[in-house]
Amino acid sequence: MTRLTAKIYRLSLAGLLILSGVMAERSGLVGYLADPYEYPLLVRLFGQHLYLVALSMAPATLIGLTAGILLTRPALNRYAGPGMYVLGLGQTIPSLAVLALAMSFMGIGLLPAVFALTIYSVLPLARNTLAGISSVPRPLIEAARGMGMPPLRILFEVELPNAMPVILTGFRVALIVNIGTAALAFLIGAGGLGDLIFTGISLMAPHKLLAGAIPVTLMALAADAGCEMLGLFLISKGLRLNPD
């Protein structure tokens, strides 16, 4: 991130926080959050939202990484196009339709919501894993083979470390999309902050709407910052300093 971009980002964030504070006061959100009877509900729904995100991102990460890696192997590489098309069907269908389809087969509650969120989060991970590994310079792989490294060791010590910036970008996109889409899980009885958002819309109660929307926004911003910090541990210093 350049200095100018970072400055614009900080100014935009500061402006957003000021605007949020004004809206929170005018909508009655401050008084709503101060109510001792409402605060436990907000904490419970926040916990449900986090649980939904964690429970769906775990299998999505496993499936996305595995699919991306397998489609880069010589025996399966020719199926990369059709494979990405199949995985992309989950995001081609609108999120509400995915939830509706999951509900029609699995009923209502946590299971269909987790299934739908998992399907919706797989594509960015698989696509970026495929793109990241495919972009690793061939001379590096050939040099590793020349040193006698077996394919599995080349994958974990050469390909994945060099592809990590691209893979982590896919994880970040999937996580942020998941956090936002998880608000819809309330519609099929899975709880989460969507409870407050949709209740606020139906009752025309802006304080309830903001009580759900602001935590979702902050959760997404925290996830973005967390992925940035995760990159400090997973991406080698050389790749961070010379991304090209």
Biotite code that builds the C-alpha atoms (Angstrom):
import biotite.structure as struc

atoms = struc.array([
    struc.Atom([0.000, 0.000, 0.000], chain_id="A", res_id=1, res_name="MET", atom_name="CA", element="C"),
    struc.Atom([1.475, 3.342, -1.084], chain_id="A", res_id=2, res_name="THR", atom_name="CA", element="C"),
    struc.Atom([1.605, 6.312, 1.280], chain_id="A", res_id=3, res_name="ARG", atom_name="CA", element="C"),
    struc.Atom([-1.088, 8.159, -0.711], chain_id="A", res_id=4, res_name="LEU", atom_name="CA", element="C"),
    struc.Atom([-3.386, 5.128, -0.706], chain_id="A", res_id=5, res_name="THR", atom_name="CA", element="C"),
    struc.Atom([-2.822, 4.610, 3.011], chain_id="A", res_id=6, res_name="ALA", atom_name="CA", element="C"),
    struc.Atom([-3.607, 8.282, 3.702], chain_id="A", res_id=7, res_name="LYS", atom_name="CA", element="C"),
    struc.Atom([-6.811, 8.137, 1.645], chain_id="A", res_id=8, res_name="ILE", atom_name="CA", element="C"),
    struc.Atom([-7.787, 4.915, 3.410], chain_id="A", res_id=9, res_name="TYR", atom_name="CA", element="C"),
    struc.Atom([-7.235, 6.449, 6.866], chain_id="A", res_id=10, res_name="ARG", atom_name="CA", element="C"),
    struc.Atom([-9.155, 9.621, 5.981], chain_id="A", res_id=11, res_name="LEU", atom_name="CA", element="C"),
    struc.Atom([-12.032, 7.597, 4.537], chain_id="A", res_id=12, res_name="SER", atom_name="CA", element="C"),
    struc.Atom([-12.132, 5.401, 7.621], chain_id="A", res_id=13, res_name="LEU", atom_name="CA", element="C"),
    struc.Atom([-12.101, 8.445, 9.913], chain_id="A", res_id=14, res_name="ALA", atom_name="CA", element="C"),
    struc.Atom([-14.938, 10.023, 7.926], chain_id="A", res_id=15, res_name="GLY", atom_name="CA", element="C"),
    struc.Atom([-16.906, 6.799, 8.065], chain_id="A", res_id=16, res_name="LEU", atom_name="CA", element="C"),
    struc.Atom([-16.460, 6.565, 11.822], chain_id="A", res_id=17, res_name="LEU", atom_name="CA", element="C"),
    struc.Atom([-17.603, 10.180, 12.310], chain_id="A", res_id=18, res_name="ILE", atom_name="CA", element="C"),
    struc.Atom([-20.642, 9.597, 10.097], chain_id="A", res_id=19, res_name="LEU", atom_name="CA", element="C"),
    struc.Atom([-21.435, 6.376, 11.956], chain_id="A", res_id=20, res_name="SER", atom_name="CA", element="C"),
    struc.Atom([-21.248, 8.221, 15.276], chain_id="A", res_id=21, res_name="GLY", atom_name="CA", element="C"),
    struc.Atom([-23.673, 10.906, 14.080], chain_id="A", res_id=22, res_name="VAL", atom_name="CA", element="C"),
    struc.Atom([-26.081, 8.309, 12.699], chain_id="A", res_id=23, res_name="MET", atom_name="CA", element="C"),
    struc.Atom([-25.825, 6.229, 15.861], chain_id="A", res_id=24, res_name="ALA", atom_name="CA", element="C"),
    struc.Atom([-26.810, 9.192, 18.013], chain_id="A", res_id=25, res_name="GLU", atom_name="CA", element="C"),
    struc.Atom([-29.637, 10.395, 15.780], chain_id="A", res_id=26, res_name="ARG", atom_name="CA", element="C"),
    struc.Atom([-31.123, 6.920, 15.279], chain_id="A", res_id=27, res_name="SER", atom_name="CA", element="C"),
    struc.Atom([-31.265, 6.085, 18.976], chain_id="A", res_id=28, res_name="GLY", atom_name="CA", element="C"),
    struc.Atom([-28.621, 3.380, 18.668], chain_id="A", res_id=29, res_name="LEU", atom_name="CA", element="C"),
    struc.Atom([-26.625, 4.657, 21.651], chain_id="A", res_id=30, res_name="VAL", atom_name="CA", element="C"),
    struc.Atom([-29.631, 4.397, 23.942], chain_id="A", res_id=31, res_name="GLY", atom_name="CA", element="C"),
    struc.Atom([-30.495, 0.982, 22.515], chain_id="A", res_id=32, res_name="TYR", atom_name="CA", element="C"),
    struc.Atom([-27.015, -0.381, 23.216], chain_id="A", res_id=33, res_name="LEU", atom_name="CA", element="C"),
    struc.Atom([-27.083, 1.078, 26.724], chain_id="A", res_id=34, res_name="ALA", atom_name="CA", element="C"),
    struc.Atom([-30.256, -0.867, 27.538], chain_id="A", res_id=35, res_name="ASP", atom_name="CA", element="C"),
    struc.Atom([-29.174, -3.738, 29.848], chain_id="A", res_id=36, res_name="PRO", atom_name="CA", element="C"),
    struc.Atom([-31.959, -5.925, 28.438], chain_id="A", res_id=37, res_name="TYR", atom_name="CA", element="C"),
    struc.Atom([-30.859, -5.531, 24.807], chain_id="A", res_id=38, res_name="GLU", atom_name="CA", element="C"),
    struc.Atom([-27.084, -5.807, 25.216], chain_id="A", res_id=39, res_name="TYR", atom_name="CA", element="C"),
    struc.Atom([-27.080, -9.592, 25.952], chain_id="A", res_id=40, res_name="PRO", atom_name="CA", element="C"),
    struc.Atom([-29.105, -10.168, 22.766], chain_id="A", res_id=41, res_name="LEU", atom_name="CA", element="C"),
    struc.Atom([-26.539, -8.265, 20.703], chain_id="A", res_id=42, res_name="LEU", atom_name="CA", element="C"),
    struc.Atom([-23.680, -10.267, 22.228], chain_id="A", res_id=43, res_name="VAL", atom_name="CA", element="C"),
    struc.Atom([-25.500, -13.554, 21.545], chain_id="A", res_id=44, res_name="ARG", atom_name="CA", element="C"),
    struc.Atom([-26.246, -12.661, 17.921], chain_id="A", res_id=45, res_name="LEU", atom_name="CA", element="C"),
    struc.Atom([-22.657, -11.478, 17.413], chain_id="A", res_id=46, res_name="PHE", atom_name="CA", element="C"),
    struc.Atom([-21.423, -14.834, 18.723], chain_id="A", res_id=47, res_name="GLY", atom_name="CA", element="C"),
    struc.Atom([-23.811, -16.693, 16.419], chain_id="A", res_id=48, res_name="GLN", atom_name="CA", element="C"),
    struc.Atom([-22.540, -14.686, 13.446], chain_id="A", res_id=49, res_name="HIS", atom_name="CA", element="C"),
    struc.Atom([-18.914, -15.467, 14.276], chain_id="A", res_id=50, res_name="LEU", atom_name="CA", element="C"),
    struc.Atom([-19.795, -19.145, 14.720], chain_id="A", res_id=51, res_name="TYR", atom_name="CA", element="C"),
    struc.Atom([-21.481, -19.251, 11.304], chain_id="A", res_id=52, res_name="LEU", atom_name="CA", element="C"),
    struc.Atom([-18.465, -17.653, 9.631], chain_id="A", res_id=53, res_name="VAL", atom_name="CA", element="C"),
    struc.Atom([-15.938, -19.929, 11.359], chain_id="A", res_id=54, res_name="ALA", atom_name="CA", element="C"),
    struc.Atom([-17.982, -23.079, 10.769], chain_id="A", res_id=55, res_name="LEU", atom_name="CA", element="C"),
    struc.Atom([-18.360, -22.372, 7.039], chain_id="A", res_id=56, res_name="SER", atom_name="CA", element="C"),
    struc.Atom([-14.883, -20.967, 6.330], chain_id="A", res_id=57, res_name="MET", atom_name="CA", element="C"),
    struc.Atom([-13.125, -24.067, 7.706], chain_id="A", res_id=58, res_name="ALA", atom_name="CA", element="C"),
    struc.Atom([-14.515, -26.514, 5.088], chain_id="A", res_id=59, res_name="PRO", atom_name="CA", element="C"),
    struc.Atom([-14.462, -23.819, 2.387], chain_id="A", res_id=60, res_name="ALA", atom_name="CA", element="C"),
    struc.Atom([-10.735, -23.269, 2.969], chain_id="A", res_id=61, res_name="THR", atom_name="CA", element="C"),
    struc.Atom([-10.033, -27.001, 2.927], chain_id="A", res_id=62, res_name="LEU", atom_name="CA", element="C"),
    struc.Atom([-12.074, -27.599, -0.236], chain_id="A", res_id=63, res_name="ILE", atom_name="CA", element="C"),
    struc.Atom([-10.783, -24.503, -2.030], chain_id="A", res_id=64, res_name="GLY", atom_name="CA", element="C"),
    struc.Atom([-7.109, -25.156, -1.310], chain_id="A", res_id=65, res_name="LEU", atom_name="CA", element="C"),
    struc.Atom([-7.397, -28.861, -2.137], chain_id="A", res_id=66, res_name="THR", atom_name="CA", element="C"),
    struc.Atom([-9.250, -28.221, -5.401], chain_id="A", res_id=67, res_name="ALA", atom_name="CA", element="C"),
    struc.Atom([-6.817, -25.491, -6.441], chain_id="A", res_id=68, res_name="GLY", atom_name="CA", element="C"),
    struc.Atom([-3.789, -27.670, -5.717], chain_id="A", res_id=69, res_name="ILE", atom_name="CA", element="C"),
    struc.Atom([-5.208, -30.752, -7.459], chain_id="A", res_id=70, res_name="LEU", atom_name="CA", element="C"),
    struc.Atom([-6.073, -28.779, -10.592], chain_id="A", res_id=71, res_name="LEU", atom_name="CA", element="C"),
    struc.Atom([-2.444, -27.650, -10.913], chain_id="A", res_id=72, res_name="THR", atom_name="CA", element="C"),
    struc.Atom([-1.124, -31.215, -10.931], chain_id="A", res_id=73, res_name="ARG", atom_name="CA", element="C"),
    struc.Atom([-0.059, -32.476, -14.383], chain_id="A", res_id=74, res_name="PRO", atom_name="CA", element="C"),
    struc.Atom([-2.633, -35.296, -14.415], chain_id="A", res_id=75, res_name="ALA", atom_name="CA", element="C"),
    struc.Atom([-5.567, -32.963, -13.696], chain_id="A", res_id=76, res_name="LEU", atom_name="CA", element="C"),
    struc.Atom([-4.413, -29.632, -15.117], chain_id="A", res_id=77, res_name="ASN", atom_name="CA", element="C"),
    struc.Atom([-6.415, -30.089, -18.322], chain_id="A", res_id=78, res_name="ARG", atom_name="CA", element="C"),
    struc.Atom([-9.582, -30.098, -16.199], chain_id="A", res_id=79, res_name="TYR", atom_name="CA", element="C"),
    struc.Atom([-8.793, -26.725, -14.591], chain_id="A", res_id=80, res_name="ALA", atom_name="CA", element="C"),
    struc.Atom([-11.272, -24.809, -16.768], chain_id="A", res_id=81, res_name="GLY", atom_name="CA", element="C"),
    struc.Atom([-14.258, -27.133, -16.215], chain_id="A", res_id=82, res_name="PRO", atom_name="CA", element="C"),
    struc.Atom([-13.324, -27.495, -12.546], chain_id="A", res_id=83, res_name="GLY", atom_name="CA", element="C"),
    struc.Atom([-13.369, -23.734, -11.960], chain_id="A", res_id=84, res_name="MET", atom_name="CA", element="C"),
    struc.Atom([-16.670, -23.522, -13.835], chain_id="A", res_id=85, res_name="TYR", atom_name="CA", element="C"),
    struc.Atom([-18.278, -26.094, -11.536], chain_id="A", res_id=86, res_name="VAL", atom_name="CA", element="C"),
    struc.Atom([-16.913, -24.388, -8.412], chain_id="A", res_id=87, res_name="LEU", atom_name="CA", element="C"),
    struc.Atom([-18.045, -21.021, -9.751], chain_id="A", res_id=88, res_name="GLY", atom_name="CA", element="C"),
    struc.Atom([-21.675, -22.114, -9.985], chain_id="A", res_id=89, res_name="LEU", atom_name="CA", element="C"),
    struc.Atom([-22.039, -21.388, -6.264], chain_id="A", res_id=90, res_name="GLY", atom_name="CA", element="C"),
    struc.Atom([-21.310, -17.693, -6.845], chain_id="A", res_id=91, res_name="GLN", atom_name="CA", element="C"),
    struc.Atom([-23.165, -17.493, -10.156], chain_id="A", res_id=92, res_name="THR", atom_name="CA", element="C"),
    struc.Atom([-26.419, -18.230, -8.323], chain_id="A", res_id=93, res_name="ILE", atom_name="CA", element="C"),
    struc.Atom([-27.558, -15.337, -6.077], chain_id="A", res_id=94, res_name="PRO", atom_name="CA", element="C"),
    struc.Atom([-26.844, -15.889, -2.393], chain_id="A", res_id=95, res_name="SER", atom_name="CA", element="C"),
    struc.Atom([-30.533, -15.877, -1.458], chain_id="A", res_id=96, res_name="LEU", atom_name="CA", element="C"),
    struc.Atom([-31.194, -18.577, -4.056], chain_id="A", res_id=97, res_name="ALA", atom_name="CA", element="C"),
    struc.Atom([-28.334, -20.703, -2.682], chain_id="A", res_id=98, res_name="VAL", atom_name="CA", element="C"),
    struc.Atom([-29.825, -20.388, 0.811], chain_id="A", res_id=99, res_name="LEU", atom_name="CA", element="C"),
    struc.Atom([-33.279, -21.271, -0.529], chain_id="A", res_id=100, res_name="ALA", atom_name="CA", element="C"),
    struc.Atom([-31.956, -24.356, -2.325], chain_id="A", res_id=101, res_name="LEU", atom_name="CA", element="C"),
    struc.Atom([-30.072, -25.475, 0.781], chain_id="A", res_id=102, res_name="ALA", atom_name="CA", element="C"),
    struc.Atom([-33.192, -24.964, 2.896], chain_id="A", res_id=103, res_name="MET", atom_name="CA", element="C"),
    struc.Atom([-35.338, -27.004, 0.493], chain_id="A", res_id=104, res_name="SER", atom_name="CA", element="C"),
    struc.Atom([-33.040, -30.023, 0.900], chain_id="A", res_id=105, res_name="PHE", atom_name="CA", element="C"),
    struc.Atom([-31.889, -29.645, 4.519], chain_id="A", res_id=106, res_name="MET", atom_name="CA", element="C"),
    struc.Atom([-34.690, -27.767, 6.225], chain_id="A", res_id=107, res_name="GLY", atom_name="CA", element="C"),
    struc.Atom([-34.071, -24.683, 8.334], chain_id="A", res_id=108, res_name="ILE", atom_name="CA", element="C"),
    struc.Atom([-31.389, -23.937, 10.900], chain_id="A", res_id=109, res_name="GLY", atom_name="CA", element="C"),
    struc.Atom([-27.618, -24.044, 11.116], chain_id="A", res_id=110, res_name="LEU", atom_name="CA", element="C"),
    struc.Atom([-26.799, -26.885, 8.689], chain_id="A", res_id=111, res_name="LEU", atom_name="CA", element="C"),
    struc.Atom([-28.257, -25.401, 5.471], chain_id="A", res_id=112, res_name="PRO", atom_name="CA", element="C"),
    struc.Atom([-26.778, -21.997, 6.322], chain_id="A", res_id=113, res_name="ALA", atom_name="CA", element="C"),
    struc.Atom([-23.284, -23.446, 6.809], chain_id="A", res_id=114, res_name="VAL", atom_name="CA", element="C"),
    struc.Atom([-23.626, -25.489, 3.615], chain_id="A", res_id=115, res_name="PHE", atom_name="CA", element="C"),
    struc.Atom([-24.694, -22.449, 1.566], chain_id="A", res_id=116, res_name="ALA", atom_name="CA", element="C"),
    struc.Atom([-21.968, -20.208, 3.012], chain_id="A", res_id=117, res_name="LEU", atom_name="CA", element="C"),
    struc.Atom([-19.359, -22.893, 2.332], chain_id="A", res_id=118, res_name="THR", atom_name="CA", element="C"),
    struc.Atom([-20.446, -23.232, -1.299], chain_id="A", res_id=119, res_name="ILE", atom_name="CA", element="C"),
    struc.Atom([-20.394, -19.449, -1.671], chain_id="A", res_id=120, res_name="TYR", atom_name="CA", element="C"),
    struc.Atom([-16.854, -19.122, -0.260], chain_id="A", res_id=121, res_name="SER", atom_name="CA", element="C"),
    struc.Atom([-15.042, -21.890, -2.151], chain_id="A", res_id=122, res_name="VAL", atom_name="CA", element="C"),
    struc.Atom([-14.479, -20.178, -5.521], chain_id="A", res_id=123, res_name="LEU", atom_name="CA", element="C"),
    struc.Atom([-12.136, -17.303, -4.474], chain_id="A", res_id=124, res_name="PRO", atom_name="CA", element="C"),
    struc.Atom([-9.922, -19.744, -2.580], chain_id="A", res_id=125, res_name="LEU", atom_name="CA", element="C"),
    struc.Atom([-9.785, -22.347, -5.356], chain_id="A", res_id=126, res_name="ALA", atom_name="CA", element="C"),
    struc.Atom([-9.304, -19.773, -8.123], chain_id="A", res_id=127, res_name="ARG", atom_name="CA", element="C"),
    struc.Atom([-6.501, -17.925, -6.333], chain_id="A", res_id=128, res_name="ASN", atom_name="CA", element="C"),
    struc.Atom([-4.778, -21.157, -5.315], chain_id="A", res_id=129, res_name="THR", atom_name="CA", element="C"),
    struc.Atom([-4.823, -22.283, -8.947], chain_id="A", res_id=130, res_name="LEU", atom_name="CA", element="C"),
    struc.Atom([-3.630, -18.883, -10.190], chain_id="A", res_id=131, res_name="ALA", atom_name="CA", element="C"),
    struc.Atom([-0.956, -18.555, -7.508], chain_id="A", res_id=132, res_name="GLY", atom_name="CA", element="C"),
    struc.Atom([0.615, -21.960, -8.053], chain_id="A", res_id=133, res_name="ILE", atom_name="CA", element="C"),
    struc.Atom([0.367, -21.625, -11.847], chain_id="A", res_id=134, res_name="SER", atom_name="CA", element="C"),
    struc.Atom([2.257, -18.317, -11.664], chain_id="A", res_id=135, res_name="SER", atom_name="CA", element="C"),
    struc.Atom([5.272, -19.776, -9.841], chain_id="A", res_id=136, res_name="VAL", atom_name="CA", element="C"),
    struc.Atom([8.264, -19.416, -12.225], chain_id="A", res_id=137, res_name="PRO", atom_name="CA", element="C"),
    struc.Atom([9.061, -22.710, -13.929], chain_id="A", res_id=138, res_name="ARG", atom_name="CA", element="C"),
    struc.Atom([12.837, -22.301, -13.408], chain_id="A", res_id=139, res_name="PRO", atom_name="CA", element="C"),
    struc.Atom([12.265, -22.489, -9.628], chain_id="A", res_id=140, res_name="LEU", atom_name="CA", element="C"),
    struc.Atom([10.380, -25.764, -9.968], chain_id="A", res_id=141, res_name="ILE", atom_name="CA", element="C"),
    struc.Atom([12.939, -27.184, -12.400], chain_id="A", res_id=142, res_name="GLU", atom_name="CA", element="C"),
    struc.Atom([15.758, -26.197, -10.047], chain_id="A", res_id=143, res_name="ALA", atom_name="CA", element="C"),
    struc.Atom([14.007, -27.987, -7.183], chain_id="A", res_id=144, res_name="ALA", atom_name="CA", element="C"),
    struc.Atom([13.602, -31.099, -9.327], chain_id="A", res_id=145, res_name="ARG", atom_name="CA", element="C"),
    struc.Atom([17.242, -30.891, -10.306], chain_id="A", res_id=146, res_name="GLY", atom_name="CA", element="C"),
    struc.Atom([18.147, -30.960, -6.609], chain_id="A", res_id=147, res_name="MET", atom_name="CA", element="C"),
    struc.Atom([16.244, -34.234, -6.275], chain_id="A", res_id=148, res_name="GLY", atom_name="CA", element="C"),
    struc.Atom([13.233, -32.889, -4.357], chain_id="A", res_id=149, res_name="MET", atom_name="CA", element="C"),
    struc.Atom([10.122, -35.118, -4.614], chain_id="A", res_id=150, res_name="PRO", atom_name="CA", element="C"),
    struc.Atom([6.850, -33.583, -5.931], chain_id="A", res_id=151, res_name="PRO", atom_name="CA", element="C"),
    struc.Atom([5.243, -33.274, -2.489], chain_id="A", res_id=152, res_name="LEU", atom_name="CA", element="C"),
    struc.Atom([8.249, -31.436, -1.103], chain_id="A", res_id=153, res_name="ARG", atom_name="CA", element="C"),
    struc.Atom([8.315, -29.131, -4.131], chain_id="A", res_id=154, res_name="ILE", atom_name="CA", element="C"),
    struc.Atom([4.656, -28.327, -3.501], chain_id="A", res_id=155, res_name="LEU", atom_name="CA", element="C"),
    struc.Atom([5.111, -27.405, 0.165], chain_id="A", res_id=156, res_name="PHE", atom_name="CA", element="C"),
    struc.Atom([8.567, -25.806, -0.003], chain_id="A", res_id=157, res_name="GLU", atom_name="CA", element="C"),
    struc.Atom([8.546, -24.096, -3.411], chain_id="A", res_id=158, res_name="VAL", atom_name="CA", element="C"),
    struc.Atom([5.094, -23.730, -4.963], chain_id="A", res_id=159, res_name="GLU", atom_name="CA", element="C"),
    struc.Atom([2.879, -22.909, -1.967], chain_id="A", res_id=160, res_name="LEU", atom_name="CA", element="C"),
    struc.Atom([5.298, -20.399, -0.348], chain_id="A", res_id=161, res_name="PRO", atom_name="CA", element="C"),
    struc.Atom([5.668, -18.524, -3.651], chain_id="A", res_id=162, res_name="ASN", atom_name="CA", element="C"),
    struc.Atom([1.918, -18.637, -4.302], chain_id="A", res_id=163, res_name="ALA", atom_name="CA", element="C"),
    struc.Atom([0.995, -17.559, -0.764], chain_id="A", res_id=164, res_name="MET", atom_name="CA", element="C"),
    struc.Atom([0.356, -13.832, -1.534], chain_id="A", res_id=165, res_name="PRO", atom_name="CA", element="C"),
    struc.Atom([-2.231, -14.759, -4.175], chain_id="A", res_id=166, res_name="VAL", atom_name="CA", element="C"),
    struc.Atom([-3.760, -17.515, -2.024], chain_id="A", res_id=167, res_name="ILE", atom_name="CA", element="C"),
    struc.Atom([-4.065, -15.190, 0.960], chain_id="A", res_id=168, res_name="LEU", atom_name="CA", element="C"),
    struc.Atom([-5.816, -12.604, -1.221], chain_id="A", res_id=169, res_name="THR", atom_name="CA", element="C"),
    struc.Atom([-8.367, -15.256, -2.170], chain_id="A", res_id=170, res_name="GLY", atom_name="CA", element="C"),
    struc.Atom([-8.840, -16.171, 1.489], chain_id="A", res_id=171, res_name="PHE", atom_name="CA", element="C"),
    struc.Atom([-9.385, -12.509, 2.363], chain_id="A", res_id=172, res_name="ARG", atom_name="CA", element="C"),
    struc.Atom([-12.026, -12.081, -0.353], chain_id="A", res_id=173, res_name="VAL", atom_name="CA", element="C"),
    struc.Atom([-13.789, -15.299, 0.663], chain_id="A", res_id=174, res_name="ALA", atom_name="CA", element="C"),
    struc.Atom([-13.784, -14.343, 4.351], chain_id="A", res_id=175, res_name="LEU", atom_name="CA", element="C"),
    struc.Atom([-15.177, -10.840, 3.810], chain_id="A", res_id=176, res_name="ILE", atom_name="CA", element="C"),
    struc.Atom([-17.865, -12.107, 1.411], chain_id="A", res_id=177, res_name="VAL", atom_name="CA", element="C"),
    struc.Atom([-18.736, -14.809, 3.951], chain_id="A", res_id=178, res_name="ASN", atom_name="CA", element="C"),
    struc.Atom([-19.125, -12.278, 6.772], chain_id="A", res_id=179, res_name="ILE", atom_name="CA", element="C"),
    struc.Atom([-21.523, -10.165, 4.713], chain_id="A", res_id=180, res_name="GLY", atom_name="CA", element="C"),
    struc.Atom([-23.517, -13.091, 3.331], chain_id="A", res_id=181, res_name="THR", atom_name="CA", element="C"),
    struc.Atom([-23.867, -14.684, 6.779], chain_id="A", res_id=182, res_name="ALA", atom_name="CA", element="C"),
    struc.Atom([-26.337, -11.914, 7.647], chain_id="A", res_id=183, res_name="ALA", atom_name="CA", element="C"),
    struc.Atom([-28.800, -13.617, 5.285], chain_id="A", res_id=184, res_name="LEU", atom_name="CA", element="C"),
    struc.Atom([-28.654, -16.825, 7.333], chain_id="A", res_id=185, res_name="ALA", atom_name="CA", element="C"),
    struc.Atom([-31.249, -15.345, 9.681], chain_id="A", res_id=186, res_name="PHE", atom_name="CA", element="C"),
    struc.Atom([-33.840, -15.833, 6.920], chain_id="A", res_id=187, res_name="LEU", atom_name="CA", element="C"),
    struc.Atom([-33.565, -19.622, 7.260], chain_id="A", res_id=188, res_name="ILE", atom_name="CA", element="C"),
    struc.Atom([-33.451, -19.697, 11.039], chain_id="A", res_id=189, res_name="GLY", atom_name="CA", element="C"),
    struc.Atom([-29.688, -19.775, 11.614], chain_id="A", res_id=190, res_name="ALA", atom_name="CA", element="C"),
    struc.Atom([-29.517, -16.588, 13.697], chain_id="A", res_id=191, res_name="GLY", atom_name="CA", element="C"),
    struc.Atom([-26.701, -14.086, 13.492], chain_id="A", res_id=192, res_name="GLY", atom_name="CA", element="C"),
    struc.Atom([-26.675, -10.318, 13.175], chain_id="A", res_id=193, res_name="LEU", atom_name="CA", element="C"),
    struc.Atom([-29.087, -10.537, 10.263], chain_id="A", res_id=194, res_name="GLY", atom_name="CA", element="C"),
    struc.Atom([-31.763, -10.898, 12.949], chain_id="A", res_id=195, res_name="ASP", atom_name="CA", element="C"),
    struc.Atom([-31.288, -7.258, 13.952], chain_id="A", res_id=196, res_name="LEU", atom_name="CA", element="C"),
    struc.Atom([-30.806, -6.033, 10.378], chain_id="A", res_id=197, res_name="ILE", atom_name="CA", element="C"),
    struc.Atom([-33.990, -7.552, 8.957], chain_id="A", res_id=198, res_name="PHE", atom_name="CA", element="C"),
    struc.Atom([-36.009, -6.806, 12.087], chain_id="A", res_id=199, res_name="THR", atom_name="CA", element="C"),
    struc.Atom([-34.920, -3.181, 11.816], chain_id="A", res_id=200, res_name="GLY", atom_name="CA", element="C"),
    struc.Atom([-35.960, -3.078, 8.156], chain_id="A", res_id=201, res_name="ILE", atom_name="CA", element="C"),
    struc.Atom([-39.372, -4.676, 8.756], chain_id="A", res_id=202, res_name="SER", atom_name="CA", element="C"),
    struc.Atom([-40.150, -2.464, 11.776], chain_id="A", res_id=203, res_name="LEU", atom_name="CA", element="C"),
    struc.Atom([-38.576, 0.660, 10.234], chain_id="A", res_id=204, res_name="MET", atom_name="CA", element="C"),
    struc.Atom([-36.381, 0.849, 13.335], chain_id="A", res_id=205, res_name="ALA", atom_name="CA", element="C"),
    struc.Atom([-33.014, 2.346, 12.291], chain_id="A", res_id=206, res_name="PRO", atom_name="CA", element="C"),
    struc.Atom([-31.441, 1.716, 15.706], chain_id="A", res_id=207, res_name="HIS", atom_name="CA", element="C"),
    struc.Atom([-31.981, -2.043, 15.325], chain_id="A", res_id=208, res_name="LYS", atom_name="CA", element="C"),
    struc.Atom([-30.791, -1.955, 11.718], chain_id="A", res_id=209, res_name="LEU", atom_name="CA", element="C"),
    struc.Atom([-27.577, -0.169, 12.701], chain_id="A", res_id=210, res_name="LEU", atom_name="CA", element="C"),
    struc.Atom([-27.098, -2.423, 15.733], chain_id="A", res_id=211, res_name="ALA", atom_name="CA", element="C"),
    struc.Atom([-26.760, -5.301, 13.273], chain_id="A", res_id=212, res_name="GLY", atom_name="CA", element="C"),
    struc.Atom([-25.109, -3.570, 10.314], chain_id="A", res_id=213, res_name="ALA", atom_name="CA", element="C"),
    struc.Atom([-22.324, -1.770, 12.191], chain_id="A", res_id=214, res_name="ILE", atom_name="CA", element="C"),
    struc.Atom([-20.946, -4.925, 13.902], chain_id="A", res_id=215, res_name="PRO", atom_name="CA", element="C"),
    struc.Atom([-20.979, -6.747, 10.535], chain_id="A", res_id=216, res_name="VAL", atom_name="CA", element="C"),
    struc.Atom([-19.019, -3.860, 8.992], chain_id="A", res_id=217, res_name="THR", atom_name="CA", element="C"),
    struc.Atom([-16.534, -3.787, 11.867], chain_id="A", res_id=218, res_name="LEU", atom_name="CA", element="C"),
    struc.Atom([-16.164, -7.568, 11.661], chain_id="A", res_id=219, res_name="MET", atom_name="CA", element="C"),
    struc.Atom([-15.312, -7.315, 7.955], chain_id="A", res_id=220, res_name="ALA", atom_name="CA", element="C"),
    struc.Atom([-12.773, -4.530, 8.608], chain_id="A", res_id=221, res_name="LEU", atom_name="CA", element="C"),
    struc.Atom([-11.217, -6.566, 11.422], chain_id="A", res_id=222, res_name="ALA", atom_name="CA", element="C"),
    struc.Atom([-11.019, -9.604, 9.137], chain_id="A", res_id=223, res_name="ALA", atom_name="CA", element="C"),
    struc.Atom([-9.276, -7.529, 6.469], chain_id="A", res_id=224, res_name="ASP", atom_name="CA", element="C"),
    struc.Atom([-6.747, -6.236, 9.013], chain_id="A", res_id=225, res_name="ALA", atom_name="CA", element="C"),
    struc.Atom([-6.297, -9.745, 10.409], chain_id="A", res_id=226, res_name="GLY", atom_name="CA", element="C"),
    struc.Atom([-5.500, -11.125, 6.952], chain_id="A", res_id=227, res_name="CYS", atom_name="CA", element="C"),
    struc.Atom([-2.954, -8.332, 6.502], chain_id="A", res_id=228, res_name="GLU", atom_name="CA", element="C"),
    struc.Atom([-1.268, -9.361, 9.754], chain_id="A", res_id=229, res_name="MET", atom_name="CA", element="C"),
    struc.Atom([-1.490, -13.041, 8.818], chain_id="A", res_id=230, res_name="LEU", atom_name="CA", element="C"),
    struc.Atom([0.463, -12.228, 5.683], chain_id="A", res_id=231, res_name="GLY", atom_name="CA", element="C"),
    struc.Atom([3.385, -11.084, 7.844], chain_id="A", res_id=232, res_name="LEU", atom_name="CA", element="C"),
    struc.Atom([3.723, -14.663, 9.109], chain_id="A", res_id=233, res_name="PHE", atom_name="CA", element="C"),
    struc.Atom([2.780, -16.665, 6.006], chain_id="A", res_id=234, res_name="LEU", atom_name="CA", element="C"),
    struc.Atom([4.443, -14.610, 3.258], chain_id="A", res_id=235, res_name="ILE", atom_name="CA", element="C"),
    struc.Atom([8.220, -14.534, 3.137], chain_id="A", res_id=236, res_name="SER", atom_name="CA", element="C"),
    struc.Atom([9.904, -11.165, 3.607], chain_id="A", res_id=237, res_name="LYS", atom_name="CA", element="C"),
    struc.Atom([11.390, -11.270, 0.115], chain_id="A", res_id=238, res_name="GLY", atom_name="CA", element="C"),
    struc.Atom([7.961, -11.635, -1.504], chain_id="A", res_id=239, res_name="LEU", atom_name="CA", element="C"),
    struc.Atom([6.509, -8.849, 0.649], chain_id="A", res_id=240, res_name="ARG", atom_name="CA", element="C"),
    struc.Atom([9.298, -6.447, -0.341], chain_id="A", res_id=241, res_name="LEU", atom_name="CA", element="C"),
    struc.Atom([9.277, -7.491, -4.011], chain_id="A", res_id=242, res_name="ASN", atom_name="CA", element="C"),
    struc.Atom([5.703, -8.545, -4.864], chain_id="A", res_id=243, res_name="PRO", atom_name="CA", element="C"),
    struc.Atom([6.477, -8.630, -8.594], chain_id="A", res_id=244, res_name="ASP", atom_name="CA", element="C"),
])
